[in-house]
Amino acid sequence: MLTGGASGYAAIHSRVRVMYSELLAPQDGASLRDTADLNSLLESLKNTVYGPYLNRVEDKELTPRRAVSEIKSRTADIYLTVIHSAPARTRPVLIQLFRHFEIDNLKAVLRGIMTNSSWERVRDTLFPLGSLTLIPAQQMLEAGNVEAAVTLISATPYYDTISHAMKRYADEQSLFPLEVALDLDYWRKLWTTVKQLPGQDRTQALRIIGPLLDMNNLMWAMRYRVYHRLSEEEIINYTLPFGYHMRDEDIRAIAAGANIARVIERLYPGISNVEALLQEPEQGLPKLELQLQRFVRRQFNSVFTGYPFHIGLPLALVALSEFEIQDLTVLIEAKSAHMPNEKFTPYLLMGTNPDNIAT
């Protein structure tokens, strides 16, 4: 008879293992990458676990944007499965992790308002949250302005955060302060929720959420310094003062102009060519981010080789599923643009061994 932590994961363990086995293998990724065009790619995807999602749309309506929207439903279903199956004490972490999709949806709606976009155009960019959604996206868009849209989310966890940033929005007429406030609040809440877990669950959740937080915080700091040339004070204000392996002094060092490569080499042993990549940031930073993603992807796959009865496995599964959707989105967009393989392959994770972090 299962006891302790194992008993709480008896129901979810087998489901997670099955869904993990259904993730695309490196050879699947290579095969999809080498398809002749978008139609061939979509037909190949219909022979995978994504088939039921793509098949519910008529071929003539399966535009690249619609195809991406449909395959995202697979990740949504994985989240919903693990949320409903996980021990009650761990569900707040899974739900809060899932909320980053709603943050992205909220940003997309606000951008749609700013650009006077139609609901039909915005709708297909939104992540399918299903029953877990908290925001009335269509009503917000149709409100016609940001101020009116924000009043429609007064009963959600996002209202206080976004309302506090509205003065800067009014002064600058830019969504940047709203988006930064939402991102920082999301990660603070997720980190707090993880820290509240007991014992092994807390340790294992930190193994997954920690690297994601560090990677996001590092990329923010680098983008703010390299792309946007923000001041030291602004970089510190727009990043998080805590992390898993990344320290507050690392962020402050980057903000003050320290050598970014030294920070990365300490945090991510094996990441290469950082100095060269930073010389051409427009192309180099996306490639560097991909290396970081490969690094954490390897860590997430390693979770499945140890003791299985903890929250780390479901968290690793949903994170790996998101990486897979990211790759499929790149593929769909590249094939729809008739892009040659050598142009988009450097921006893919799939087709590479998860234990190999080389570029």
C-alpha positions as CSV (number, residue, x, y, z in Angstrom):
1,M,0.0,0.0,0.0
2,L,1.3,3.5,-0.9
3,T,2.1,5.7,2.0
4,G,3.0,9.4,2.6
5,G,3.7,11.4,-0.5
6,A,3.4,8.4,-2.8
7,S,-0.3,8.0,-2.0
8,G,-1.2,11.5,-3.1
9,Y,0.4,10.9,-6.5
10,A,-0.9,7.4,-7.3
11,A,-3.7,8.7,-9.6
12,I,-1.7,11.4,-11.4
13,H,1.6,9.4,-11.8
14,S,0.4,7.1,-14.6
15,R,-1.3,10.0,-16.5
16,V,1.8,12.1,-16.4
17,R,3.9,9.2,-17.6
18,V,1.5,8.6,-20.5
19,M,1.5,12.3,-21.5
20,Y,5.2,12.5,-21.2
21,S,5.6,9.5,-23.6
22,E,3.4,11.4,-26.1
23,L,5.7,14.3,-26.3
24,L,7.4,14.5,-29.7
25,A,10.7,12.6,-29.8
26,P,13.8,14.2,-31.4
27,Q,13.3,12.1,-34.6
28,D,9.7,13.4,-34.8
29,G,11.0,16.9,-34.6
30,A,13.5,16.3,-37.3
31,S,10.9,14.8,-39.6
32,L,8.5,17.7,-39.1
33,R,11.3,20.2,-39.7
34,D,12.1,18.5,-43.1
35,T,8.5,18.6,-44.4
36,A,8.2,20.3,-47.8
37,D,5.6,23.0,-46.9
38,L,2.9,24.0,-44.5
39,N,0.3,21.5,-45.8
40,S,2.8,18.7,-45.5
41,L,3.7,19.8,-41.9
42,L,0.0,20.0,-40.9
43,E,-0.7,16.6,-42.4
44,S,2.3,15.1,-40.5
45,L,1.1,16.7,-37.3
46,K,-2.3,15.1,-37.8
47,N,-0.6,11.7,-37.3
48,T,0.6,12.8,-33.9
49,V,-1.2,13.5,-30.6
50,Y,-2.1,16.9,-32.1
51,G,-4.3,15.2,-34.8
52,P,-7.6,15.5,-32.9
53,Y,-7.0,19.2,-32.4
54,L,-6.2,20.0,-36.0
55,N,-8.9,17.6,-37.4
56,R,-11.7,19.6,-35.7
57,V,-11.1,22.4,-38.1
58,E,-11.9,22.3,-41.9
59,D,-8.7,22.3,-44.0
60,K,-9.7,25.4,-45.8
61,E,-10.0,27.2,-42.4
62,L,-6.8,25.9,-41.0
63,T,-4.7,29.0,-41.4
64,P,-1.3,29.2,-39.7
65,R,-2.7,31.3,-36.9
66,R,-5.7,28.9,-36.4
67,A,-3.3,25.9,-36.5
68,V,-1.2,27.4,-33.7
69,S,-4.3,28.1,-31.7
70,E,-5.5,24.6,-32.1
71,I,-2.3,22.9,-31.0
72,K,-2.1,25.1,-28.0
73,S,-5.3,23.4,-26.8
74,R,-3.2,20.3,-26.3
75,T,-1.1,22.1,-23.7
76,A,-4.2,23.5,-22.1
77,D,-5.7,20.0,-21.8
78,I,-2.4,18.8,-20.2
79,Y,-2.6,21.5,-17.6
80,L,-6.2,20.9,-16.8
81,T,-5.5,17.1,-16.4
82,V,-2.7,17.6,-14.0
83,I,-4.5,20.4,-12.1
84,H,-7.5,18.2,-11.5
85,S,-5.5,15.1,-10.7
86,A,-2.8,16.6,-8.5
87,P,-3.0,16.5,-4.7
88,A,-5.0,19.5,-3.4
89,R,-2.0,21.0,-1.6
90,T,-0.1,21.4,-4.9
91,R,-2.9,22.7,-7.1
92,P,-2.3,26.4,-6.3
93,V,1.2,26.1,-7.8
94,L,-0.1,24.5,-11.0
95,I,-2.9,27.0,-11.3
96,Q,-0.6,30.0,-10.8
97,L,1.9,28.6,-13.3
98,F,-1.0,28.3,-15.8
99,R,-2.0,31.9,-15.2
100,H,0.9,33.1,-17.3
101,F,-1.2,32.3,-20.3
102,E,-3.9,34.5,-19.0
103,I,-1.4,37.3,-18.4
104,D,-0.4,36.9,-22.1
105,N,-4.1,37.0,-23.1
106,L,-4.6,40.1,-21.0
107,K,-1.7,41.8,-22.8
108,A,-2.9,40.7,-26.2
109,V,-6.4,42.3,-25.5
110,L,-4.8,45.5,-24.3
111,R,-2.6,45.7,-27.4
112,G,-5.7,45.0,-29.5
113,I,-7.4,48.0,-27.9
114,M,-4.4,50.2,-28.6
115,T,-4.3,49.1,-32.3
116,N,-8.1,49.1,-32.8
117,S,-8.0,45.4,-33.8
118,S,-11.1,43.4,-34.3
119,W,-12.2,40.6,-32.0
120,E,-11.8,38.1,-34.8
121,R,-8.1,39.1,-35.2
122,V,-7.4,39.1,-31.5
123,R,-9.3,35.9,-30.7
124,D,-7.0,33.6,-32.5
125,T,-3.9,35.0,-30.7
126,L,-5.3,34.1,-27.3
127,F,-4.4,31.0,-25.4
128,P,-7.4,28.6,-24.9
129,L,-7.8,28.7,-21.2
130,G,-11.2,27.1,-21.1
131,S,-13.0,27.0,-17.8
132,L,-10.1,28.5,-15.9
133,T,-10.2,31.9,-17.6
134,L,-10.9,34.9,-15.4
135,I,-11.0,37.8,-17.9
136,P,-13.9,38.7,-20.2
137,A,-11.6,39.2,-23.2
138,Q,-14.2,40.1,-25.9
139,Q,-16.0,42.5,-23.6
140,M,-12.7,44.2,-22.7
141,L,-11.7,44.6,-26.4
142,E,-15.1,46.0,-27.3
143,A,-14.9,48.5,-24.4
144,G,-12.9,50.5,-26.8
145,N,-10.2,52.0,-24.4
146,V,-7.8,50.7,-21.8
147,E,-9.4,52.5,-18.9
148,A,-12.8,51.0,-19.5
149,A,-11.4,47.6,-20.2
150,V,-9.6,47.6,-16.8
151,T,-12.8,48.2,-14.9
152,L,-14.1,44.9,-16.3
153,I,-11.5,42.9,-14.4
154,S,-12.1,44.5,-11.0
155,A,-13.0,41.1,-9.6
156,T,-9.8,39.4,-10.8
157,P,-6.4,39.0,-9.1
158,Y,-5.0,41.3,-11.8
159,Y,-7.0,44.4,-11.0
160,D,-5.0,45.9,-8.1
161,T,-1.7,45.3,-9.9
162,I,-2.8,46.9,-13.2
163,S,-4.7,49.7,-11.6
164,H,-1.6,50.8,-9.6
165,A,0.2,51.1,-12.9
166,M,-2.5,53.1,-14.7
167,K,-1.1,56.5,-13.8
168,R,2.1,55.8,-15.7
169,Y,0.0,54.4,-18.6
170,A,-2.0,57.7,-18.6
171,D,1.2,59.8,-18.5
172,E,3.1,57.8,-21.1
173,Q,0.3,56.3,-23.2
174,S,2.3,53.1,-23.3
175,L,1.4,49.6,-22.2
176,F,4.9,48.9,-21.0
177,P,4.3,49.8,-17.3
178,L,1.1,47.7,-17.2
179,E,2.8,44.7,-18.8
180,V,5.9,44.9,-16.5
181,A,3.7,45.2,-13.4
182,L,1.7,42.1,-14.5
183,D,4.8,40.1,-15.2
184,L,6.5,40.9,-11.9
185,D,3.4,40.3,-9.9
186,Y,2.8,36.9,-11.6
187,W,6.3,35.7,-10.7
188,R,6.2,37.0,-7.1
189,K,2.9,35.1,-6.5
190,L,4.2,32.0,-8.2
191,W,7.4,32.0,-6.1
192,T,5.5,32.6,-2.9
193,T,3.1,29.7,-3.7
194,V,6.0,27.4,-4.4
195,K,7.7,28.4,-1.1
196,Q,4.5,27.4,0.8
197,L,4.6,23.8,-0.4
198,P,5.8,21.3,2.2
199,G,8.9,19.0,2.1
200,Q,9.7,17.1,-1.1
201,D,7.1,18.9,-3.1
202,R,8.7,22.3,-2.3
203,T,12.1,21.0,-3.2
204,Q,11.0,19.5,-6.5
205,A,8.8,22.5,-7.4
206,L,11.8,24.7,-6.9
207,R,13.8,22.5,-9.4
208,I,11.3,23.4,-12.1
209,I,10.0,26.9,-11.3
210,G,13.4,28.1,-10.1
211,P,15.2,27.7,-13.5
212,L,12.2,29.3,-15.3
213,L,12.2,32.3,-13.0
214,D,16.0,32.7,-13.3
215,M,15.9,32.5,-17.1
216,N,13.1,35.0,-17.4
217,N,14.7,37.4,-15.0
218,L,18.1,37.2,-16.7
219,M,16.5,37.7,-20.2
220,W,14.6,40.8,-18.9
221,A,17.8,42.3,-17.4
222,M,19.7,41.7,-20.6
223,R,17.0,43.0,-22.9
224,Y,16.5,46.1,-20.8
225,R,20.2,46.8,-20.9
226,V,21.1,45.8,-24.4
227,Y,18.0,46.5,-26.4
228,H,16.3,49.3,-24.5
229,R,19.3,50.9,-22.8
230,L,17.4,51.5,-19.6
231,S,19.1,53.1,-16.6
232,E,20.6,51.0,-13.8
233,E,17.7,52.0,-11.5
234,E,15.1,51.1,-14.1
235,I,16.6,47.7,-14.8
236,I,16.5,47.0,-11.0
237,N,12.9,48.2,-10.7
238,Y,11.7,46.1,-13.7
239,T,13.3,42.8,-12.5
240,L,13.0,40.5,-9.5
241,P,15.3,40.8,-6.5
242,F,15.3,37.0,-5.9
243,G,15.8,33.7,-7.7
244,Y,16.8,30.1,-7.5
245,H,20.5,30.3,-8.4
246,M,20.4,33.8,-9.7
247,R,21.0,36.4,-6.9
248,D,19.9,40.0,-6.5
249,E,23.5,41.0,-6.8
250,D,23.6,39.4,-10.3
251,I,20.8,41.6,-11.5
252,R,22.4,44.6,-9.9
253,A,25.7,43.8,-11.6
254,I,24.1,43.5,-15.0
255,A,22.2,46.7,-14.4
256,A,25.5,48.4,-13.4
257,G,27.2,47.3,-16.6
258,A,29.1,44.2,-15.4
259,N,30.2,41.5,-17.8
260,I,27.0,39.6,-18.6
261,A,29.0,36.5,-19.8
262,R,30.6,36.0,-16.4
263,V,27.1,35.9,-14.8
264,I,25.8,33.4,-17.4
265,E,28.8,31.1,-17.1
266,R,28.3,30.8,-13.4
267,L,24.6,30.1,-13.7
268,Y,24.6,27.9,-16.8
269,P,27.8,25.8,-17.1
270,G,28.2,24.7,-20.7
271,I,26.6,27.7,-22.3
272,S,29.0,28.8,-25.0
273,N,29.8,31.8,-27.2
274,V,28.1,34.3,-24.9
275,E,30.5,37.1,-25.7
276,A,30.1,36.6,-29.4
277,L,26.3,36.4,-29.2
278,L,26.1,39.7,-27.3
279,Q,28.2,41.5,-30.0
280,E,25.1,41.2,-32.3
281,P,22.2,41.4,-29.8
282,E,19.4,41.5,-32.4
283,Q,20.3,37.9,-33.5
284,G,22.4,36.9,-30.5
285,L,20.0,37.3,-27.7
286,P,17.3,35.0,-29.2
287,K,20.0,32.4,-29.8
288,L,21.3,32.8,-26.3
289,E,17.8,32.4,-24.9
290,L,17.5,29.2,-26.9
291,Q,20.6,27.9,-25.3
292,L,19.2,28.7,-21.9
293,Q,16.0,26.9,-22.8
294,R,18.0,23.8,-23.9
295,F,19.8,23.9,-20.6
296,V,16.6,23.9,-18.5
297,R,14.9,21.5,-20.9
298,R,17.6,19.0,-20.1
299,Q,17.0,19.5,-16.4
300,F,13.3,19.0,-16.8
301,N,13.7,15.7,-18.7
302,S,16.1,14.5,-15.9
303,V,13.2,14.8,-13.4
304,F,11.6,11.7,-15.0
305,T,14.5,9.5,-14.1
306,G,14.3,9.7,-10.3
307,Y,11.8,9.2,-7.5
308,P,8.4,9.9,-9.2
309,F,5.9,10.7,-6.5
310,H,6.2,14.5,-6.2
311,I,4.9,17.7,-7.9
312,G,8.1,18.0,-10.0
313,L,6.9,15.5,-12.7
314,P,3.6,17.3,-13.5
315,L,5.4,20.7,-13.5
316,A,8.2,19.3,-15.8
317,L,5.6,17.9,-18.1
318,V,3.7,21.1,-18.6
319,A,6.9,23.0,-19.1
320,L,8.2,20.6,-21.7
321,S,4.8,20.8,-23.4
322,E,5.2,24.5,-23.6
323,F,8.6,24.2,-25.2
324,E,7.1,21.8,-27.7
325,I,4.4,24.3,-28.6
326,Q,7.0,27.0,-29.0
327,D,8.8,24.9,-31.5
328,L,5.7,23.9,-33.4
329,T,4.8,27.6,-33.6
330,V,8.2,28.4,-35.2
331,L,7.7,25.5,-37.6
332,I,4.2,26.6,-38.7
333,E,5.2,30.2,-39.2
334,A,8.4,29.2,-41.0
335,K,6.6,26.8,-43.4
336,S,3.9,29.3,-44.1
337,A,6.5,31.9,-45.1
338,H,8.3,29.3,-47.3
339,M,11.5,29.8,-45.2
340,P,14.4,27.5,-46.0
341,N,15.4,25.1,-43.2
342,E,18.7,26.8,-42.5
343,K,16.9,30.0,-41.6
344,F,14.7,28.6,-38.9
345,T,16.4,25.5,-37.7
346,P,18.7,27.4,-35.3
347,Y,15.6,28.6,-33.4
348,L,14.3,25.1,-32.8
349,L,14.7,22.9,-29.8
350,M,13.2,19.8,-31.5
351,G,15.4,17.6,-33.5
352,T,18.0,17.9,-30.7
353,N,18.8,15.4,-28.0
354,P,17.4,16.7,-24.6
355,D,20.7,15.9,-23.0
356,N,22.6,18.1,-25.5
357,I,22.7,21.8,-24.9
358,A,25.0,22.7,-27.7
359,T,23.8,25.1,-30.3
